[in-house]
Each structure stands twice: as structure tokens, then as C-alpha cells.
Amino acid sequence: MKYVVVIGDGMADYPLEELGNKTPLQASVIPNMDYVASNGISGLLKTIPDGMEPGSDVANLSIMGYNPRKYYTGRGPIEAASIGAELKSGQIAFRCNFITEKNGLLKDFNADHISTEESEELIKSLNNQFGHIGKFYSGISYRNLFIIENKHTASLKSMPPHDIVGQGIEENLLSPFNDENAQLLNKIMKDSQELLINHPVNKKRIAEGKNPANMIWLWGQGVKPSMPLFSQKYGLNGATITGVDLIKGLGVCLGLNNIDVPGATGYYDTDYGAKAKYAINALNSHDLVFIHVEAPDEAGHAGDVNEKIKAIENIDFKIVGKLLDELPGFGNYKIAILPDHATPISVKTHTNDLVPYSICSNNGVKDNISQYNEFSAKLSSLDTIEGHEFMKKFLNDLFHP
């Protein structure tokens, strides 16, 4: 049996007036996802446990079959695993965004999607100035890391920058504000402005009309997680295909094989076709492949409904369609389509709404649902299930229409 899980990051949404009160999924032309729904079973999934932040880290850990309440320690340490930054006992990893600050407000949480090459140059300068306090590591684009010896910083409250666009910098810094460790890290963030705004990289970006990466933002901190390998927990060898460090980091933590796909950028311009091609090749040597696509989430954060629909349709045509053509050649197979969480256009950030899933296999089991979207899934006769229970049910045929 071969298994494929296609995750359209942030793909779920709310009805929009400009779409005739349809969601982007409902408004998209997605015959292949609809095929999966009409030839399989559908339902709703709770990927964010009550009381936890609706992040891609929590949601994807949940989809992969691990209870976030038990295993989640923070986003930073997961991404550290991706880039080979080995966390030692007593160290804390922070996610470090390059952001754009303007007039005391957080204007842009990704500095106009600064390139990885530009980001690497800025990271070098940050280490030259702040290396005596901790170490910065380059990731992909605006997504970088900062690792510091544990000075009781894991318990600080940090704000995801994509949740506070347009809000004031001062009131969203690490807290409690009177904590000496928060004060140290907040000072680094503030002091980074003078260094970055005068950097040649930013002078060039400003000249080109781009938002400068004129400040860093530290968030998502935590210690190294301890989790059983996917192969030990489920008895299968798996692989991940993604353009973002977070999912690669989960792959490292779970012992999955991260497959490097040329052109997988984690943005609108990601090479959808290459992801499908590499996934099909991976199935020759793996039992299961997770295919993660970041583009719908980026469109949600940007409030760009056209880009979100385009991303959804690209996933449908270039990934799901190709998989449906090729999977029968492997004999027995099963494919699942789902978002990790919703990133509604109207709120521009993640929410903890239930997300729709559809599962199709070659065994012919199906229900009466014929379309893949948020509202069709609500018609399912299946009970809503907790995210971390999804994998066990997906692998063991425990879904009953």
C-alpha cells in the first residue's frame, strides 16, 4: 500500500462577498480534488487542540499523528532541526523573522519576502554584532533562527509577527516586559534596526522600491522536542516534500526523509509540477509521502483572494491530478487532501476552525459527498476527529461512511 497526504497550507477559508459568498475552495476549479471527494470519504478535522495557538507547527504535527499537547515544545526548535542547528541541553531556539518596521508599527512580517541570499548577508552582520549573546542561523527567505543559552526564556510570551501586522512594535515585544531576559532580547530586536537599515542589502532594496528588512522579530521559542520516530510509531517509512523549514524540521524530528525539490520555494512561485514528480519517484522507495504547499497560506496572509485561488487550482491540476494519474500504477494506494488550518482572506492570519479532508483509495469505499470544500465536509456522516487521530485512521481504514 502506498499513501500520499497533500497539505494545502491555510487552504480553508470563509465565504467572501466578492466570490458570491463562496469560499476560495468553492470558487476554485478543482476537478481532481472533487474526484477524491466523490470517489472517497470526507469529513472535518480538528487540527488545533483547544487552548493552543493555530500555527502550522501545531497543525502539521497533529496531521502527522502526534498529539501536540504531548510533544510540542515550540516552533523554533522544529525549524532548528531542519537547518542542522543541533540544540543542546540548556539552549532555546527562537524563530527569527526579518520584518519591516515603519513609524513604530510592524508594517510587513516578511520584508517583501526577502530573498534567501539577501537574508544570509544580513545574518552575517547580526552575528558580528550580537554573537556574544547568541547565534543567528540562516533559513529560507525571511524565516531564520536565533539560538541562545537558556536564561529562562522558554516561558516568555512571544507574538507571531503575521498576527500583528499594522500593530505597534512596543506593545507586542516579548513579555513580561519587566523580565530581565525579555528586556535583553527586546533590546537585541530594537538594536537590530540601526544595524540593518544602514546595511547595503537594505539600501539596495529601498532603491528598488522594496520594503527593507530593517528589524528582526524573535518568537516561537522552545527547547528540543523528544518524539518517537514515525517508523517506530506507525511501522512505515515516510518522506516529506516542502519548501519551508518548519515542515522539513518536523521531518527531521520524526525520522522522515526530506526530499530536496528544485524550485520548491515556499511561495507563489513554487514548482508544483516538480513536487508531484518527486513525490511519485519517492513512492518507489517510501510507503508514505507528505506533500506540503505553502502558497495558499501566503495568499491568505496577504489577503489576496486571486493568488489563493490560483494556488488551490495549481495544487489541484499540477499535484493532485498528476498523483491520480500515477498512483494506480503502484497497486493499492490511498490519497488524502486537506489543509493544516484555515488562513481566511478576511482576517489574514491562522484560525482554529475545523478543516475539511477527503480520502480516496482504490478499494472503492465512498460516501455521498461529491465536492471538496469546507461546506461539503460538514455534510459528512462521520464524527469530527482530533487531528492527531487522523493518521492512525488514515493508515488503518478506520473511517466508516
MOJO-V111534 format. One record per helix or strand of 2 or more residues. SS is the DSSP state (~ for helix, > for strand). FROM is the first residue (numbers start at 1). LEN is the number of residues. Records with the same first field share a line. If there is no record, write none. Layout:
SS=FROM-LEN, FROM-LEN
//
This chain:
>=2-7, 11-2, 41-6, 91-12, 105-4, 135-6, 143-7, 215-8, 238-4, 257-2, 288-6, 333-6, 342-2, 350-2, 355-7, 385-2
~=17-3, 24-4, 31-8, 56-8, 68-4, 75-8, 116-15, 161-3, 170-3, 180-18, 200-8, 230-5, 245-10, 272-11, 295-8, 305-26, 374-4, 387-10
//
